[in-house]
Amino acid sequence: MTTEQTEHTEETEEFVLPRSRTANERLHAMIPGGAHTYAKGDDQYPEHLAPVISHGRGAHVWDIDGNRYIEYGSGLRSVSLGHAHPRVTEAVRRELDRGSNFVRPSIVELDAAERFLATVPTAEMVKFAKNGSDATTAAVRLARAATGRPRVAICGDHPFFSTDDWFIGTTPMSAGIPTATNELTVAFPYGDLAATEELLTRYQDEVACLILEPATHTEPPPGYLAGLRELADRHGCVLVFDEMITGFRWSEAGVQGLYGVVPDLSTFGKALGNGFAVSALAGRRELMERGGLRHSDDRVFLLSTTHGAETHSLAAAMAVQTTYAEEGVTAQLHALGERLAAGVRDAAATMGVGDHVVVRGRASNLVFATLDENRQPSQEYRTLFLRRLLAGGVLAPSFVVSSALSDADIEHTVDVVAQACAVYRKALDAADPTPWLAGRPVKPVFRRLA
């Protein structure tokens, strides 16, 4: 190890989180994985540098060690207005004093449904739930019932659709899921209409639905979504847009509102509640009513959740939609993301790592890649990068912005990124990031063994 490397390793080790480290041990003793979402696990962070959060406000969070961070990827993209947004929390407080759950629908359910369908006018009916997996699985069940077909075609280029068997069986974490279930899910590549048509032809009259994120880190190729719509119609399957991420971040009405291609069913969540638990399944009346009481077909057990229509979460969703409409939040997210992306790219280029620290995605939904000497994705270099960001007060598993970010927040982030990139350059020159890791590298979420 060179003197320069030794000095850096010692400098990094000065940033320690003793209380968070103790709390993480206690979390693992009682909660499998130490977190309630795998993407929030401490294996996603450098060893012993996974902060346990005390509280958050706006674009900042504080850990139990007393450190303040600028936070990106807030709540796995769910907190797009910033933590404890006053308009949202006030709406929630009003409902808490009136009761949250009753033996019959509350008037809030009607208000929330009307507001959602006004926001997403391409949908004709909506049903609320608490998480995205419930909504996407309900869409799959409804498609199977409507078509009488067993297979589900997922976009294989998209990382996550549901915790339920029909999807998780396709990942490396398929333990506990019968092979027969896995065989009913097939995959098609994003952006390739010919390959998708070949799949539908191979499984002629077997595919109940095509389910995909209509846009991700790249824009849809010209004509792609319209082409999928035509394929689904021609082959008699249901087209489902998973708008958990794209809803509100692309437009208030999601990708379908931005590009004008209307799916049969769509699912929303994340930003819909600004951190409160609410998701939605929406779509064509003819399909959605199969889960209702006003039809003559076999009934579909669509969504029936005890807490799916808690009044305070629906109030949060309505406040979010009002804030987006009145304050132009989607445009704010894009402007902030563009400023951040430009700053990070410039800092990386200036430090000579512009081909290795790569910002990707729509401005409102930025991620970054960390590439090694051969420009291949590297968990080791990601670890090095995250360590320097954390030490600089930036908590950034991604660069997904919230509208609560200030110009000063972005300037500080870019400064910290520049410092991290300077170290990144040293590691590239040494062709070995190990001296800067101070522990095991971060790990991918989906892997077979712990």
C-alpha positions as CSV (number, residue, x, y, z in Angstrom):
1,M,0.0,0.0,0.0
2,T,1.4,3.4,-0.9
3,T,1.6,6.3,1.6
4,E,-1.2,8.0,-0.3
5,Q,-3.4,5.0,0.1
6,T,-2.6,4.6,3.8
7,E,-3.4,8.2,4.5
8,H,-6.7,7.9,2.7
9,T,-7.7,4.7,4.5
10,E,-7.0,6.3,7.8
11,E,-9.0,9.4,6.9
12,T,-12.0,7.3,5.9
13,E,-11.9,5.3,9.1
14,E,-12.3,8.4,11.1
15,F,-16.0,8.5,10.0
16,V,-17.6,5.9,12.2
17,L,-21.2,5.2,13.3
18,P,-21.0,3.4,16.6
19,R,-24.6,3.9,17.6
20,S,-25.8,2.8,14.2
21,R,-23.6,-0.2,14.2
22,T,-25.0,-1.3,17.5
23,A,-28.5,-0.7,16.4
24,N,-27.9,-2.7,13.2
25,E,-26.8,-5.7,15.3
26,R,-30.0,-5.4,17.3
27,L,-32.1,-5.1,14.2
28,H,-30.5,-8.3,12.8
29,A,-31.2,-10.1,16.0
30,M,-35.0,-9.5,15.7
31,I,-35.7,-8.7,12.0
32,P,-34.6,-11.1,9.2
33,G,-32.2,-9.1,7.1
34,G,-32.1,-6.3,9.6
35,A,-34.6,-4.2,7.6
36,H,-38.1,-4.5,6.2
37,T,-37.1,-3.9,2.6
38,Y,-34.1,-5.7,1.2
39,A,-33.0,-2.6,-0.7
40,K,-32.6,-0.9,2.7
41,G,-30.4,-3.6,4.1
42,D,-27.0,-2.8,5.6
43,D,-25.4,-5.1,3.0
44,Q,-26.2,-2.3,0.5
45,Y,-23.8,0.0,2.3
46,P,-20.1,-0.1,3.2
47,E,-19.3,-2.3,6.2
48,H,-20.3,-0.6,9.5
49,L,-21.4,2.5,7.6
50,A,-25.1,1.9,7.3
51,P,-26.7,4.8,9.2
52,V,-29.8,4.1,11.2
53,I,-32.2,7.0,10.8
54,S,-33.5,9.1,13.6
55,H,-35.7,11.5,11.6
56,G,-36.0,13.5,8.4
57,R,-37.2,16.9,7.3
58,G,-37.2,18.1,3.7
59,A,-34.2,16.8,1.8
60,H,-32.3,15.9,4.9
61,V,-32.1,13.0,7.3
62,W,-30.3,12.6,10.6
63,D,-28.9,9.3,11.9
64,I,-28.8,8.2,15.6
65,D,-25.2,9.1,15.7
66,G,-26.1,12.8,15.1
67,N,-24.9,13.1,11.5
68,R,-27.0,15.0,9.0
69,Y,-27.2,13.9,5.4
70,I,-28.6,15.2,2.1
71,E,-30.7,12.2,1.2
72,Y,-31.3,10.9,-2.3
73,G,-33.6,8.1,-3.4
74,S,-35.8,9.2,-0.5
75,G,-37.7,6.2,0.9
76,L,-36.9,4.2,-2.2
77,R,-38.4,7.0,-4.5
78,S,-41.5,7.4,-2.4
79,V,-40.8,10.8,-0.8
80,S,-40.7,13.0,-3.8
81,L,-41.8,16.2,-1.9
82,G,-39.3,15.8,0.9
83,H,-39.8,14.4,4.4
84,A,-42.6,15.6,6.7
85,H,-44.0,17.9,3.9
86,P,-46.3,20.3,5.8
87,R,-49.2,20.1,3.3
88,V,-49.2,16.3,3.5
89,T,-48.7,15.9,7.2
90,E,-51.5,18.4,7.9
91,A,-53.9,16.4,5.7
92,V,-53.0,13.3,7.6
93,R,-53.4,14.9,11.0
94,R,-56.9,16.0,10.1
95,E,-58.0,12.5,9.3
96,L,-56.2,10.9,12.4
97,D,-58.5,12.9,14.6
98,R,-61.6,11.5,12.8
99,G,-60.7,7.8,12.8
100,S,-58.7,5.8,10.3
101,N,-60.6,2.6,9.6
102,F,-64.3,1.7,9.7
103,V,-66.6,-1.3,9.0
104,R,-67.9,0.5,5.8
105,P,-66.2,2.7,3.2
106,S,-65.5,6.3,4.4
107,I,-66.4,9.3,2.2
108,V,-62.6,9.8,2.0
109,E,-62.5,6.7,-0.3
110,L,-64.9,8.4,-2.7
111,D,-63.0,11.7,-2.6
112,A,-59.6,9.9,-3.2
113,A,-60.9,7.8,-6.1
114,E,-62.4,10.9,-7.8
115,R,-59.2,12.8,-7.3
116,F,-57.0,9.9,-8.6
117,L,-59.1,9.4,-11.7
118,A,-59.0,13.1,-12.4
119,T,-55.2,13.0,-12.1
120,V,-54.9,9.8,-14.3
121,P,-57.7,10.3,-16.8
122,T,-56.7,7.3,-18.9
123,A,-58.1,5.1,-16.1
124,E,-61.8,4.5,-15.5
125,M,-61.8,2.8,-12.1
126,V,-59.3,2.5,-9.3
127,K,-58.8,0.4,-6.2
128,F,-56.3,1.3,-3.4
129,A,-54.0,-0.9,-1.5
130,K,-50.9,-0.4,0.8
131,N,-48.0,-1.6,-1.4
132,G,-47.0,-2.1,-4.9
133,S,-46.8,-5.8,-4.9
134,D,-50.4,-6.1,-3.9
135,A,-51.4,-3.9,-6.9
136,T,-49.3,-5.7,-9.5
137,T,-50.3,-9.1,-8.3
138,A,-54.0,-8.0,-8.5
139,A,-53.4,-6.9,-12.1
140,V,-51.9,-10.2,-13.0
141,R,-54.8,-12.1,-11.4
142,L,-57.3,-9.9,-13.1
143,A,-55.6,-10.5,-16.5
144,R,-55.6,-14.2,-16.0
145,A,-59.2,-14.2,-15.1
146,A,-60.2,-12.0,-18.0
147,T,-58.3,-14.0,-20.6
148,G,-58.5,-17.5,-19.1
149,R,-54.7,-17.8,-19.8
150,P,-52.0,-19.0,-17.3
151,R,-48.8,-17.3,-18.4
152,V,-47.4,-13.9,-17.4
153,A,-44.9,-12.1,-19.6
154,I,-42.7,-9.7,-17.7
155,C,-40.1,-7.3,-19.1
156,G,-36.9,-9.1,-18.2
157,D,-34.9,-5.9,-18.3
158,H,-36.7,-4.4,-15.3
159,P,-35.5,-5.2,-11.8
160,F,-38.6,-5.6,-9.7
161,F,-42.4,-6.1,-10.0
162,S,-43.6,-7.9,-6.9
163,T,-42.7,-9.9,-3.8
164,D,-45.2,-12.6,-4.9
165,D,-44.3,-15.9,-6.4
166,W,-45.1,-15.1,-10.1
167,F,-42.2,-12.6,-10.1
168,I,-39.8,-13.6,-7.3
169,G,-39.5,-17.0,-8.8
170,T,-37.7,-15.5,-11.7
171,T,-34.9,-14.0,-9.5
172,P,-31.9,-15.6,-7.9
173,M,-33.9,-15.5,-4.6
174,S,-36.4,-18.1,-5.8
175,A,-36.1,-20.4,-2.7
176,G,-39.5,-21.6,-1.5
177,I,-41.2,-21.1,-4.9
178,P,-42.4,-24.2,-6.8
179,T,-40.9,-24.8,-10.2
180,A,-44.3,-25.1,-11.7
181,T,-45.1,-21.6,-10.7
182,N,-41.8,-20.3,-12.1
183,E,-42.6,-21.9,-15.5
184,L,-45.7,-19.8,-15.9
185,T,-43.7,-16.6,-16.0
186,V,-41.8,-15.8,-19.3
187,A,-39.8,-12.7,-20.2
188,F,-39.4,-10.3,-23.1
189,P,-36.7,-7.6,-23.7
190,Y,-37.5,-3.9,-23.4
191,G,-37.6,-2.0,-26.6
192,D,-37.7,-5.1,-28.9
193,L,-41.1,-5.5,-30.5
194,A,-40.0,-8.4,-32.7
195,A,-38.8,-10.5,-29.8
196,T,-42.0,-9.8,-27.9
197,E,-44.1,-10.9,-30.9
198,E,-42.0,-14.0,-31.2
199,L,-42.7,-14.8,-27.5
200,L,-46.4,-14.2,-28.0
201,T,-46.5,-16.4,-31.0
202,R,-44.5,-19.2,-29.3
203,Y,-47.0,-19.2,-26.4
204,Q,-50.0,-18.5,-28.6
205,D,-53.2,-18.1,-26.6
206,E,-51.3,-18.7,-23.3
207,V,-50.1,-15.3,-22.3
208,A,-52.5,-13.4,-20.1
209,C,-50.6,-10.1,-19.9
210,L,-47.5,-8.1,-20.8
211,I,-46.3,-6.3,-17.7
212,L,-43.5,-3.7,-17.8
213,E,-42.3,-0.4,-16.5
214,P,-43.2,1.8,-19.5
215,A,-40.0,3.8,-19.1
216,T,-37.0,3.3,-16.9
217,H,-33.4,4.7,-17.1
218,T,-33.9,5.3,-20.8
219,E,-36.7,6.8,-22.8
220,P,-39.0,4.4,-24.8
221,P,-37.8,4.0,-28.3
222,P,-40.0,5.8,-30.8
223,G,-43.2,3.9,-31.4
224,Y,-42.4,1.2,-28.9
225,L,-45.2,1.7,-26.4
226,A,-47.8,2.1,-29.2
227,G,-46.3,-1.1,-30.8
228,L,-46.8,-3.0,-27.5
229,R,-50.4,-1.8,-27.4
230,E,-51.0,-3.1,-30.9
231,L,-49.3,-6.5,-30.1
232,A,-51.4,-6.9,-26.9
233,D,-54.6,-6.2,-28.9
234,R,-53.7,-8.5,-31.7
235,H,-52.7,-11.4,-29.4
236,G,-55.6,-10.9,-27.0
237,C,-53.6,-10.2,-23.9
238,V,-53.8,-7.5,-21.3
239,L,-51.2,-4.6,-21.3
240,V,-50.2,-3.6,-17.8
241,F,-48.0,-0.6,-17.1
242,D,-46.2,-0.7,-13.7
243,E,-46.0,3.0,-13.0
244,M,-44.8,2.7,-9.4
245,I,-41.7,4.8,-10.2
246,T,-42.8,6.6,-13.3
247,G,-46.1,7.8,-11.8
248,F,-45.7,11.5,-10.8
249,R,-41.9,11.5,-11.6
250,W,-42.6,11.4,-15.4
251,S,-45.9,13.3,-15.1
252,E,-48.7,13.3,-12.6
253,A,-50.5,10.8,-14.9
254,G,-47.4,8.7,-15.4
255,V,-45.9,7.6,-18.7
256,Q,-49.3,6.9,-20.1
257,G,-50.2,10.6,-19.6
258,L,-47.0,11.8,-21.1
259,Y,-46.9,9.6,-24.2
260,G,-50.6,9.0,-24.7
261,V,-50.4,5.2,-24.9
262,V,-53.2,3.8,-22.7
263,P,-52.7,0.4,-21.0
264,D,-55.5,-1.8,-20.0
265,L,-54.3,-1.7,-16.3
266,S,-51.7,0.3,-14.5
267,T,-50.3,0.4,-11.0
268,F,-49.2,3.4,-9.0
269,G,-47.5,3.8,-5.6
270,K,-44.3,5.3,-4.1
271,A,-44.6,9.0,-4.8
272,L,-48.4,8.8,-4.5
273,G,-48.3,9.0,-0.7
274,N,-45.0,10.9,-0.1
275,G,-44.0,8.2,2.3
276,F,-47.4,7.1,3.5
277,A,-48.5,3.6,2.6
278,V,-50.8,3.8,-0.4
279,S,-50.8,2.2,-3.9
280,A,-53.4,1.9,-6.6
281,L,-54.5,-0.4,-9.3
282,A,-56.3,1.4,-12.1
283,G,-57.7,0.6,-15.5
284,R,-60.5,0.0,-17.9
285,R,-63.9,-0.4,-16.4
286,E,-64.6,-3.6,-18.3
287,L,-61.7,-5.3,-16.6
288,M,-61.8,-3.6,-13.2
289,E,-65.4,-4.4,-12.7
290,R,-64.6,-8.1,-12.8
291,G,-63.4,-7.5,-9.2
292,G,-66.7,-5.9,-8.3
293,L,-70.3,-6.8,-7.9
294,R,-71.9,-5.4,-11.1
295,H,-71.2,-8.2,-13.7
296,S,-72.3,-11.7,-14.5
297,D,-68.9,-13.4,-14.8
298,D,-67.0,-15.4,-12.3
299,R,-65.9,-13.1,-9.4
300,V,-62.3,-12.2,-9.1
301,F,-60.8,-11.7,-5.6
302,L,-59.1,-8.5,-6.8
303,L,-57.9,-6.5,-3.8
304,S,-59.4,-6.9,-0.3
305,T,-57.2,-5.4,2.3
306,T,-58.1,-4.5,5.9
307,H,-55.9,-1.4,5.8
308,G,-56.1,-0.6,2.1
309,A,-58.3,2.5,2.5
310,E,-57.0,3.9,5.8
311,T,-58.3,7.5,5.7
312,H,-55.0,9.2,6.6
313,S,-53.0,7.5,3.7
314,L,-55.7,8.5,1.2
315,A,-55.7,12.0,2.6
316,A,-51.9,12.0,2.0
317,A,-52.4,10.9,-1.6
318,M,-54.9,13.7,-2.3
319,A,-52.6,16.2,-0.7
320,V,-49.7,15.0,-2.9
321,Q,-51.8,15.3,-6.1
322,T,-52.9,18.8,-5.1
323,T,-49.3,19.8,-4.4
324,Y,-48.1,18.4,-7.7
325,A,-50.8,20.2,-9.7
326,E,-50.6,23.6,-7.9
327,E,-46.8,23.8,-7.6
328,G,-45.6,22.1,-10.7
329,V,-43.6,19.5,-8.8
330,T,-42.8,17.3,-11.8
331,A,-41.1,20.2,-13.5
332,Q,-39.2,21.0,-10.3
333,L,-37.9,17.4,-10.1
334,H,-36.7,17.5,-13.7
335,A,-34.9,20.9,-13.2
336,L,-33.2,19.7,-10.0
337,G,-32.2,16.5,-11.5
338,E,-30.7,18.2,-14.6
339,R,-28.7,20.5,-12.4
340,L,-27.4,17.6,-10.3
341,A,-26.6,15.4,-13.2
342,A,-24.7,18.2,-14.9
343,G,-22.7,18.9,-11.8
344,V,-21.8,15.2,-11.1
345,R,-20.8,14.6,-14.7
346,D,-18.6,17.7,-14.7
347,A,-17.0,16.7,-11.4
348,A,-16.3,13.2,-12.6
349,A,-14.9,14.4,-15.9
350,T,-12.7,17.0,-14.1
351,M,-11.2,14.3,-11.9
352,G,-10.6,12.0,-14.8
353,V,-13.3,9.4,-14.0
354,G,-16.1,10.5,-16.4
355,D,-16.1,7.1,-18.0
356,H,-16.3,5.3,-14.7
357,V,-18.8,7.3,-12.6
358,V,-21.7,7.4,-14.9
359,V,-25.0,9.2,-14.3
360,R,-28.0,7.6,-16.1
361,G,-31.7,8.0,-16.4
362,R,-34.4,10.6,-16.7
363,A,-33.6,13.8,-14.7
364,S,-36.3,13.0,-12.2
365,N,-35.1,9.5,-11.6
366,L,-31.3,9.5,-11.8
367,V,-29.1,6.5,-10.9
368,F,-25.3,6.1,-11.2
369,A,-23.1,3.3,-12.3
370,T,-19.6,2.7,-10.9
371,L,-17.3,1.0,-13.4
372,D,-13.8,-0.5,-12.9
373,E,-10.6,-0.2,-15.0
374,N,-12.3,-2.3,-17.8
375,R,-15.5,-0.2,-17.6
376,Q,-17.4,-3.1,-16.1
377,P,-19.9,-2.6,-13.2
378,S,-18.1,-3.0,-9.9
379,Q,-19.4,-3.4,-6.4
380,E,-15.9,-2.6,-5.0
381,Y,-15.8,0.8,-6.7
382,R,-19.4,1.4,-5.7
383,T,-18.3,0.8,-2.1
384,L,-15.4,3.2,-2.4
385,F,-17.7,5.8,-3.8
386,L,-20.5,5.4,-1.2
387,R,-17.9,5.6,1.6
388,R,-16.7,9.0,0.5
389,L,-20.3,10.2,0.0
390,L,-21.3,9.2,3.4
391,A,-18.3,10.8,5.0
392,G,-19.2,14.0,3.2
393,G,-22.8,14.0,4.5
394,V,-24.5,12.6,1.3
395,L,-26.7,9.5,1.6
396,A,-27.1,8.4,-2.0
397,P,-27.8,4.8,-3.1
398,S,-29.0,6.7,-6.2
399,F,-29.3,10.3,-7.3
400,V,-33.1,10.3,-7.3
401,V,-34.1,13.9,-6.3
402,S,-36.9,15.3,-4.2
403,S,-38.4,18.7,-4.7
404,A,-37.2,19.7,-1.2
405,L,-33.6,20.0,-2.4
406,S,-32.0,23.4,-2.5
407,D,-29.3,24.9,-4.7
408,A,-27.0,24.7,-1.7
409,D,-27.8,21.0,-1.3
410,I,-26.9,20.3,-4.9
411,E,-23.7,22.3,-4.7
412,H,-22.6,20.5,-1.6
413,T,-23.4,17.1,-3.2
414,V,-21.3,18.0,-6.3
415,D,-18.4,19.1,-4.1
416,V,-18.5,15.8,-2.2
417,V,-18.8,13.8,-5.4
418,A,-15.7,15.6,-6.7
419,Q,-13.8,14.5,-3.6
420,A,-15.0,11.0,-4.0
421,C,-14.0,11.0,-7.7
422,A,-10.5,12.1,-6.7
423,V,-10.1,9.0,-4.6
424,Y,-11.8,6.9,-7.4
425,R,-9.0,8.1,-9.7
426,K,-6.3,7.0,-7.3
427,A,-7.9,3.5,-7.1
428,L,-8.2,3.3,-10.9
429,D,-4.5,4.2,-11.2
430,A,-3.6,1.5,-8.7
431,A,-6.0,-0.9,-10.5
432,D,-7.2,-2.0,-7.0
433,P,-9.9,-0.3,-4.9
434,T,-9.3,-2.7,-2.0
435,P,-7.2,-0.3,0.2
436,W,-10.1,2.2,0.2
437,L,-12.9,-0.3,1.1
438,A,-12.1,-0.9,4.8
439,G,-14.3,-4.0,4.8
440,R,-16.4,-6.2,2.5
441,P,-17.9,-4.6,-0.7
442,V,-21.6,-3.8,-0.9
443,K,-23.7,-6.6,-2.4
444,P,-26.5,-6.8,-5.0
445,V,-30.0,-7.3,-3.6
446,F,-30.9,-10.3,-5.7
447,R,-28.4,-13.0,-5.0
448,R,-28.9,-16.7,-4.1
449,L,-26.8,-16.9,-1.0
450,A,-26.6,-14.4,1.9
